[in-house]
Amino acid sequence: MSRVGKKTIAIPQGVQLKVNDNVILAKGPKGELKVPLPKEISYTMEANELSFSRSSDEKHVRALHGLTRALTAAAVEGVSKGFQKNLQIEGVGYRAEQRGRNLLLMLGYSHPILFMPPDGVEIKVNSPTTLSVAGIDKQLIGEVAAKIRKLRKPEPYKGKGVRYEGEYIRRKAGKSAGK
């Protein structure tokens, strides 16, 4: 049996789960999210715990079992607590600035970059070199953080660029001097 799929999901106070037409709707204090429920996967809810079971032992059904449980757990955590990713900007003259909902980035190019986040994502500039991406959808938060990082990936020689908080960049030695 799937190790991820057989774990139960504890439903915190203030979160409601409803299942309509093979879609799980999670409502909480931060908002609501929908998770598709494949027809091969069935659910059981008892005493504020949700568990999933599968109809057969086929490979794709086993994969759906763990996937459905993981997506539902992320939705429950998102509507109750939310998610956040922190980014650091490193480099001389590299900085970020809040412009209303948008983000203005100076990353060493000849022009500043205006980044407009999608709905459901909040970007906050904590200092000119640190920013946080927050929201309730785990997948969307990761995608937006990756797009911001992609604007100037950290390079291995001086370490300049946008990186995740706590990300380790393996440094390389520069050119060695000639004779």
Backbone torsions as a table, in degrees:
resi	resn	phi	psi	omega
1	MET	NA	152.5	-179.1
2	SER	-63.1	131.8	179.8
3	ARG	-70.0	-36.7	178.8
4	VAL	-76.7	-43.7	-175.0
5	GLY	-64.6	-29.1	-176.6
6	LYS	-85.2	-7.7	175.8
7	LYS	-71.5	144.7	177.4
8	THR	-89.6	157.7	178.5
9	ILE	-109.1	119.9	176.5
10	ALA	-79.2	127.8	-178.9
11	ILE	-96.3	113.5	-177.5
12	PRO	-71.6	166.7	177.2
13	GLN	-61.6	140.7	177.6
14	GLY	88.8	-2.5	178.5
15	VAL	-109.4	130.7	178.7
16	GLN	-117.3	138.2	176.6
17	LEU	-118.0	132.4	176.2
18	LYS	-131.2	145.3	177.5
19	VAL	-119.2	119.0	177.8
20	ASN	-134.4	126.9	175.3
21	ASP	49.4	51.9	178.2
22	ASN	58.6	34.5	174.5
23	VAL	-134.3	127.3	176.0
24	ILE	-91.6	124.9	178.9
25	LEU	-107.5	117.3	179.1
26	ALA	-105.3	120.6	177.7
27	LYS	-115.3	136.1	179.6
28	GLY	-150.7	-173.2	-178.3
29	PRO	-65.4	-24.4	-177.8
30	LYS	-93.3	-13.2	-179.6
31	GLY	149.4	-158.0	179.0
32	GLU	-138.6	147.2	-179.8
33	LEU	-134.8	150.3	177.2
34	LYS	-113.0	139.2	177.8
35	VAL	-128.0	126.5	178.2
36	PRO	-69.2	140.7	178.4
37	LEU	-113.7	108.7	-179.6
38	PRO	-62.5	151.5	-176.7
39	LYS	-67.8	-20.8	179.6
40	GLU	-78.2	-12.9	-175.9
41	ILE	-108.6	132.1	176.1
42	SER	-115.7	158.8	-176.4
43	TYR	-125.0	158.2	175.1
44	THR	-137.8	129.7	178.5
45	MET	-120.5	123.6	178.3
46	GLU	-150.2	131.0	176.6
47	ALA	51.4	53.9	177.7
48	ASN	58.6	30.1	173.9
49	GLU	-133.8	136.0	-179.4
50	LEU	-114.2	133.3	177.3
51	SER	-133.6	155.9	-178.1
52	PHE	-120.8	149.2	173.6
53	SER	-137.5	159.7	-176.9
54	ARG	-115.5	158.6	-175.0
55	SER	-82.8	-29.7	-178.9
56	SER	-143.7	179.2	-177.5
57	ASP	-106.9	20.6	178.4
58	GLU	-68.5	156.0	-174.3
59	LYS	-61.1	-45.9	-178.3
60	HIS	-69.7	-28.2	177.5
61	VAL	-73.2	-38.2	176.0
62	ARG	-62.4	-40.5	178.5
63	ALA	-64.7	-42.1	178.7
64	LEU	-64.7	-31.7	-179.7
65	HIS	-60.5	-52.8	179.5
66	GLY	-67.9	-38.6	-179.6
67	LEU	-62.9	-45.9	-178.7
68	THR	-62.6	-42.3	179.1
69	ARG	-64.3	-43.1	-178.3
70	ALA	-66.3	-43.5	179.2
71	LEU	-64.8	-39.9	179.2
72	THR	-67.9	-40.9	178.1
73	ALA	-62.8	-40.2	178.3
74	ALA	-66.1	-37.9	178.6
75	ALA	-66.8	-42.1	179.2
76	VAL	-64.2	-44.0	178.5
77	GLU	-67.5	-36.4	-179.5
78	GLY	-65.5	-44.5	-178.4
79	VAL	-76.3	-16.6	178.4
80	SER	-96.2	-47.6	-177.1
81	LYS	-111.1	-37.3	-174.3
82	GLY	90.8	171.8	-179.5
83	PHE	-125.6	154.7	179.1
84	GLN	-148.7	137.3	172.8
85	LYS	-123.0	135.2	-180.0
86	ASN	-106.2	139.6	179.6
87	LEU	-123.3	146.5	177.3
88	GLN	-119.4	141.2	177.9
89	ILE	-111.6	126.6	-178.0
90	GLU	-127.6	131.4	178.7
91	GLY	146.7	150.0	-179.3
92	VAL	-68.4	122.6	179.6
93	GLY	82.9	-3.7	178.7
94	TYR	-82.2	129.6	179.3
95	ARG	-159.5	166.6	178.5
96	ALA	-125.7	151.5	-177.4
97	GLU	-142.6	139.8	178.2
98	GLN	-85.3	130.0	175.4
99	ARG	-126.2	84.3	-174.9
100	GLY	67.8	-122.8	176.0
101	ARG	-84.6	-19.6	-174.0
102	ASN	-86.2	171.4	-177.4
103	LEU	-125.8	127.0	177.6
104	LEU	-105.5	121.1	-175.8
105	LEU	-115.7	130.8	171.5
106	MET	-109.6	107.4	-171.7
107	LEU	-122.9	29.9	175.8
108	GLY	88.0	1.9	175.2
109	TYR	-85.0	173.0	-179.1
110	SER	-74.1	-8.4	-177.6
111	HIS	-138.6	150.4	173.5
112	PRO	-74.1	155.2	-179.2
113	ILE	-110.6	126.4	176.3
114	LEU	-99.1	115.8	-179.3
115	PHE	-105.5	122.8	179.6
116	MET	-105.1	112.9	-178.4
117	PRO	-73.7	151.3	176.8
118	PRO	-72.4	168.1	177.5
119	ASP	-62.2	142.5	-179.7
120	GLY	91.2	-0.3	-180.0
121	VAL	-123.1	131.1	178.5
122	GLU	-115.7	126.8	178.2
123	ILE	-110.0	129.5	-178.6
124	LYS	-125.8	130.4	177.6
125	VAL	-93.2	110.3	-178.7
126	ASN	-77.7	-40.5	174.6
127	SER	-149.1	170.8	-179.3
128	PRO	-58.1	-19.3	-178.2
129	THR	-115.8	4.3	175.7
130	THR	-133.1	141.4	176.6
131	LEU	-145.3	159.0	179.9
132	SER	-129.2	143.2	178.2
133	VAL	-113.2	121.6	-174.8
134	ALA	-132.4	155.5	178.1
135	GLY	171.0	-169.7	-177.2
136	ILE	-103.8	-18.6	-177.5
137	ASP	-95.8	108.5	-175.3
138	LYS	-58.3	-43.1	-178.5
139	GLN	-65.6	-42.6	-178.8
140	LEU	-68.2	-37.3	178.2
141	ILE	-63.4	-45.5	178.6
142	GLY	-63.6	-38.6	-179.5
143	GLU	-66.8	-43.4	-179.9
144	VAL	-66.7	-42.4	178.4
145	ALA	-62.1	-38.9	179.0
146	ALA	-67.6	-36.7	178.0
147	LYS	-66.0	-40.2	178.4
148	ILE	-65.7	-43.0	179.4
149	ARG	-63.0	-35.6	-177.3
150	LYS	-68.2	-20.9	179.3
151	LEU	-61.4	-32.6	175.0
152	ARG	-156.3	90.1	-179.3
153	LYS	-65.9	149.4	177.5
154	PRO	-65.8	131.8	-179.3
155	GLU	-97.4	152.7	-170.0
156	PRO	-79.9	-10.6	-174.8
157	TYR	-87.9	-49.2	177.9
158	LYS	-111.9	-11.0	179.0
159	GLY	81.1	13.4	-178.3
160	LYS	-74.7	144.7	176.8
161	GLY	136.5	-170.0	179.7
162	VAL	-102.5	128.1	-179.6
163	ARG	-134.3	160.1	173.7
164	TYR	-72.2	152.9	177.6
165	GLU	-64.5	127.6	179.5
166	GLY	85.0	-0.5	179.3
167	GLU	-73.3	135.1	179.9
168	TYR	-98.1	128.1	177.1
169	ILE	-107.7	117.8	179.5
170	ARG	-70.4	122.7	-177.0
171	ARG	-89.2	147.2	178.1
172	LYS	-114.4	151.7	175.0
173	ALA	-75.9	146.2	178.9
174	GLY	-76.2	-168.8	178.9
175	LYS	-66.1	136.7	177.3
176	SER	-83.7	148.5	-177.3
177	ALA	-66.1	150.9	178.7
178	GLY	-74.9	-169.7	-176.7
179	LYS	-69.0	NA	NA
